[in-house]
Amino acid sequence: MITREIQLTAQITGYPQRGDFTVVETELGDAEVVVRTDYLGLAATYLELMRADCHLPIPGWQPGQRVGVTAIGTVLRSDSSALQPGDLVQSMSGWSTHSAGPAASYVKLDRDAYAEPSFHLAQGPTAYYGIADVAKVGPDDVVFVSGAAGGVGSLAGQIARNLGAAKVIGSAGSRSKVDYLVSELGFDAAFDYHEDPVAALRELAPEGITVFFDTVGGALYDAALEVARPGARFALCGSLSTQLGDAAERFPEPDRAAALAKEIELMPFSCYHTPDQIAAWHTHFRSWLDQGSFTYPQTTVEADIDGVPDAFLALLRGEYRGNVSVRLP
């Protein structure tokens, strides 16, 4: 069987371009299981894995290699008793129309667990781990989430609210996204980060914040330091404000001296998506959805495989809300 896949043309430096990706036809060959790809997950984090000087603690992708991100698909053929044709499965098979491999490389999913298969692509394990296990959000906490309209932040704010936080504040990049956070996702307040973030936070949290869940870094990190209460917990998830820059600009060292002066606990973290982390997220996710206390924020892009790089570039430009996936025809 022939599959069409997206490969890196060259490792990316600076801002990514459409020419950094190539559509290639390849032969799948003999394998225990053959799967048709139905959905592909997109996340800004993938850009770092496309760089020669990748800062993440996992191997990046090389030129001529398929971009290997999370995919959900339907089993077409199986020589394994563990999987049957028609089963819904998840894998790291990446940007391709079909994949093939041993049955052990696919995780069977429950088609009835969620309203749509794309719910399985939520960046929830990262958001839940950061809010519940790292920051340990609970009653009386005043939580500020940067990048709150993105895939992780839009979940993190709702998780904090469901864990009993007294107030949840988010930042986003436009008035429409700010309104979306409050009216649809249940944030108590939000502001456009293009405004003065210190002034906005002082107005929205005059009592000071106790938890900062940061996906952006830069000026928003500095603003959070200004308004944080002594002893606040900072769960540092990402640095989107500098991610598109060159090596010297990406992932800058946070101002630890100012944090130390206010006895703020800085907690950079990575979620390795262990079985326990994934199970904890899905247990709470399903429960909150059933209770009506959670809205899954997502954008589903309809495109063939050739359009996947364009959708990824649009994601980096901030054109989407929430968790982003591509549904292939």
N, C-alpha and C positions, 0 to 999 in steps of 0.2 A: 504494500500500500504506500502511496505517495502522500506525504504531508507537506504543507506549506508553513514555513516558520520564519520568525524574525531573528536575525543574528546581528550582533554588533559589527559594524563596518570597521570601527576603530574605537579604542577606549577614549572616553570623552574628557576633554579639557575645556574649562570655561563653560559657557552656556550651551546646552545640547541643541543639535540641529537635526532636521529630518534625514540628512545625509549620513548621520551616524548609525543608521539602521538599514539593513538590507533584507529583502524578502527572498527566500531561497526554497526551492523544492528539494526534498530529500526522501530517500527510501527508508521506511521504518524497519524492514527486515523481519525476521522471525522473532516472536516474543510470546510470552505466556498470556499476556493480556493486551488488547488493543482498545483504545478509548477515543471517542470523539470529544473534542473540547467544546464546552457550552459557554463557560464564563471564565474570564481572566481577571484577577485582581490587580489594581493599580495603586501604587503608593509612592510618595515623593522619595522615600528612603531608597528605592531602587536606583536612583541616580547615583548614589554613592558607590553602589556595586558595579557601576559601569565605568568608574574612573581607575586610572592606573595607580593612583595613590589613595586607594580606598582606606578610610579610617575605621571601618567596621570590623569586628573581630571574626569575620567569616570571609571565605575566598570570593573575590569579585569575578565578573565575567570577562572572558578574553575575546578579542576579535575573531570572528568566524565561529563563535559559540552561540547557541541559542540562548536568548534571555530567559533564564529559568525561574520564573515566578509562580505563585500559587495559581492553580487552575482547578476548575470543577468540570467534570464531564460525565458522559454516559458510556458504559462498557458496551462495545460492539461485539467483541469475541473474547472468550476466556477458556483456557485449558486448565484452570484452577477451580477447585471446589469452593474456594473462598469467595469467588466473585462470579456473578452470572450476567449474561447479556441483559441490558436494561438497568443495571445497578448504577446508582449515583455515587461517584467517587471524587476524592480530592487528592491532589498530588502537587509536586513542584516541577511538573513537566514543562511549564513555561508557555511562551508565546508561539503556539503552533495550532494548526487545525486538528491534528490528531497526535496521539502519543502511544507508545508501546513500551512494555517492560514487564518485570516480574510482578506478580500479584502483591508482594510485600511492599512495593513502592507506591501503592494506592491505599487510601483509607476509605472504607465504605461509609457513606453518609445516609442518614435517615431522610428520605424525601418528604416525610410528613412533619419534620421537626419545625419548619418555618414556612412562612407564606411563599417565599421564593428561594430557590437554591442559592442565590447571591448572598443571602443572609450568612451563609457559612464563610464568606470571605471578609466578614467584619474584622477590623483591627482591634477587636475587643480584648484579646489576651493581653496586649500591651497596655491598653487603657485601664483594664481592671487591675492588673498587677501593679501599675504605678500608683493608682489611687488607693486601692485597698491594702496592698501588702507593703509598698514602699512608704507612701505618705501616711497610711493608716488613718484615713479620713473618718470622722465620726461626728456625733452631735456637738454643736457649738462651734464647729470649724467654719471659718470664712475662707472660701476656696476661690482662687483666681486661676483660670485656665487660659493660656495663650494659644493662638491658632485654633480657637474653639469651633470654627466652622469646618475644620479639616476632619480627616478620617478618624484620627485618634482623639483629638480634642473634643469633637462633638459627642463622643461616647464618654470621655472622662468626666465631663461636666454632669451628665445625667447619672453616671455611676455615683459621683459624690452626693448628688441630691438624694438618690435612693439609699445611700448609707447614712443619711440623716444630717448632712451638713446644714448649718444654719443659713448660709447664703452662698450662692454660686454665681461668680462673675466671669464673663468671657470677653475675649477680644477677637475681632475679625477685621477684614480688610475693606468692607463697604457697608453702607447704611442698610442695604437689603439683607446682608448676612447678619448684621447686628439685630435687625428686627426678627429674622429667622430664629436666632438663638433664643430670644425671649418668647416669641409668640408660638413657636412650634416645638422647640426642644426643652422648654421649661426652665431656662436660666433665669435667675432673679434679676439680673442686669447684664448689660454688655455695652461695649464702646468700640468705636473705630480706631484702630491703632495709629492711623495717620494723624489723629488729634494728639494733644499732650497727654501721654499715658499716665504720668504722675498725677496731674490734675484730675483726670477721669477716675483713677482709683481712689484718690482721697475723697472725691465726692460720693462714689458708690460704696466705699468701705471706710467710712470715717473712723471706725473702730480698729482698722488695720486688718490685714489678711493673716491667717494662720497657716495656710497651705498654698503653695504655688506649684501648679502642674505646667511645666514649660516645654513647649514643642518648638519655640521660635528663637529664644535667646536674644542677644543684642539689647536694644533699647527697652524691650519689655522686661527682660531680666533686671536691668538697672532700675526700672520703675517699681518692680515688685520689691526690690531691696529697700527702696525709699519708704514704702507704706507697710512693710511687714512688721508684725509685732515681734518683740524679742522672743526667741525660741521657736519661730516659725519653721516649718519643714518645706524644703524645696525639692520636689521630685523632678529631676532634669532629664527629659525624654529625648529632646532633639534640639536642633539649631537651624530651623528653616530660614531664618533671616540671612544666614551666611552660606547656605548650602550650595547656591549657584556660583559662588566665587571660586577663586583659585585656592591652591593648597594652603597658602599662608593665611587666608581669610576664613577658612572653614573651621567650625568647631573651636572657637576661641576659648581660652581658659576663663572661667567665670571669676568675678572679683571676689576672691575668698577673704581678703582682709576686711572688706566692708561687711561681709556676712559674719565673720568671726566677731566683729565688734558688737553685733546685735544678737549674738549667740544663735544665729540661724543655722539650721542643719542642712547642708547641701548633700543631696543624694542622687548623683548620676546613676542611671540604671539602663540595662538592656534586658528585654524580655526574650528568652530563648525558646518560647513556645513549647515548653515541656508538656507531657501529657497532663500533669496536674494543673498547670496554668491554663491550658485549653479547657479542661473539664470544669474548672472553677468559673471561667467566663460563661460557658454555655449553660451551666446550671442556673446562674443568676440571670442571664440574658433571657432564657425561656420563661423563667418565673416572672420577671418584670414585664415582659411583653404580655403574658397572660393576665397580669394584674392591671394592665393599662397604664403603668407608670413609666413606660419607656417608649420612645419613638426611635425606630432605626433610621438614621439619616444616611441616605444613599443616593447616588446618581448612577444610573445604568445607561451606558452608551451603546447604541446599536451600530455595529461596524463589522466588516469582514477583517481578516487578519492583516490586510494591508493598511487598515486604518488604525491599528493599535498604537503604533508610534505617535500618530497625530493626537490620539486621545491622551497619551502620556504627556506630551508636550503641553497640551491644554491644561492638564492637571497642574503642571509646574507653574503655569501662568495664573493659577488661581481661578479658573473658570468654573469649577465644579464645587459642590457642597458635599460634605460628609464622606462616606466611604464610596470609592469609585470602582466600578467594574465594567468590563466590556462583554456584551452578549454577542457571540458569534452566530451567524445564520446557520 
